[in-house]
Amino acid sequence: MAEGLKIQLHLRHQQSQKKPTENSEAYTHYLKGRYIWNKGTLEYEKTLDQFQLAIQKDPAFALGYSGSAETYLMSRNGYLSPKIGYPKAVEFARKAISLDETPAEPHAVLATIRQEYEWNWDEAQTGFRRAIALNPSYSTAHAWYALCLGHVGRCELGIVEAKSAIELDPLGPRGYQSLSEEYLFANQYDKAIEAAETLVELSHESRIPYSFRALAEVEKGMYEEAIADFQKARKQFRPEGPTGRLIGRLGHAYAISGRVKEANDTLHELESQPVTASAKSSSLPPSIWAMGIGLVHLGFGNSQLALEWLEKAADERDAGIIHLKCEPIFSSIREEPAYEALLRKMGWKLNLPLWADFLIPMTRSLRKCSLIREDFY
């Protein structure tokens, strides 16, 4: 039954696209890359190799460029410096659109970059809506749009989009990832855990889903459970892999639960990390470690140090920094002037007039996310 559903979903996706290439070898490499990418296991090098081979076999194959662009988005997880990975993703996405502007995938990539790298929140939403209009059945666009909605405070709409992604691809990981995060942003922690547990069941090859469950467990005060889940998630990566932000989450859980020695050990591990990872994956950005260090200091209650490191992460365009306004983990520093200054630096508008609370029924949801912007009204 599951295999039949996979075939049905694949055919639905194929029917929404024009015939992508006459070169069967190029298309085979593309399908291999897409298969690896769809698993959500962050196999950066294997995925990129397949998409690059597709382009070599057919230099006019738009989806080959689009797949490469999607893979370069993995710079958000530390495989490349954001200042290398995101521009490469833009380059390949634009090349794909120049060859064929009808596929939704490259438009979704550009929309993701608008929010994660450029902090252009309005254009990001417009870009996701364009991608969905081009292919309403493209589940990843719905999943990524859901995250964008959560980041700008529209959590309830984000939950709807995440559920749409799941309906379109019930066996894929990204819809449940987005749903778990949206519930986290909306302070609905039990539902966030439930969505993450479904993701654990679906993604047998990946330990990454454990980290989604851990985020909500921390907010519920289930520190030992969160620590165990973060430790499981960490095993997904090679020793030289992009574990900095995840290590920081683990260190934060140690600190906030009173396990001071383990937290200090984690902090020392992050501070002593080398910048260079491997020749093939270029270099790990300082941001991956800066974000992690900031999270550990946050767990210790060192607000000023946490904010100093979070600002460094922002300067390096660590993708994790876009959670700064919507994720509950940052609630303890929201009264700090440096926190508000950092939000303004990232393009957020603060100090919404009180009368605006009566303008739309979304206000309660926006308050839950603690994320309100003047230009949404």
Number of C-alpha atoms within 10 A of each C-alpha: 6 9 9 9 13 15 12 12 17 12 11 14 16 12 10 16 13 10 8 16 16 10 12 12 15 24 23 15 21 26 17 17 26 21 12 17 19 16 18 17 18 19 16 20 13 14 24 23 17 24 29 20 19 31 22 14 17 18 14 18 23 26 29 34 27 28 30 28 29 28 26 26 27 20 25 20 22 25 28 24 23 26 14 14 20 26 16 19 26 23 16 24 26 21 21 26 19 12 14 16 15 18 21 27 26 30 27 28 29 26 30 28 22 21 21 24 22 16 18 17 21 15 17 25 22 13 24 27 20 17 26 20 13 18 18 18 20 23 25 26 31 29 27 25 29 30 28 26 20 31 24 25 28 28 32 22 18 29 24 16 25 30 21 22 29 23 14 20 21 19 22 21 24 24 30 29 25 31 32 31 31 34 24 29 32 28 21 17 22 16 18 27 23 17 22 28 18 17 27 21 12 17 18 12 12 20 20 26 28 22 24 26 29 28 29 29 23 23 17 14 13 15 23 15 15 26 23 14 22 27 19 16 22 21 13 16 16 9 10 13 16 22 23 26 24 22 27 29 30 31 33 32 32 25 25 19 18 14 13 14 11 16 25 18 13 23 23 12 16 23 14 10 14 13 13 13 18 12 7 9 16 14 17 25 26 20 27 32 31 25 31 30 30 29 32 29 25 28 25 21 16 14 20 16 16 24 21 19 21 26 24 19 24 23 14 20 23 29 23 18 21 20 17 21 25 27 22 20 21 17 12 12 19 14 9 12 10 16 22 17 13 18 19 12 14 20 13 20 15 14 8 12 8 7 7 11 16 9 9 10 9 15 17 15 20 22 16 21 26 18 23 24 15 12 9 10 9
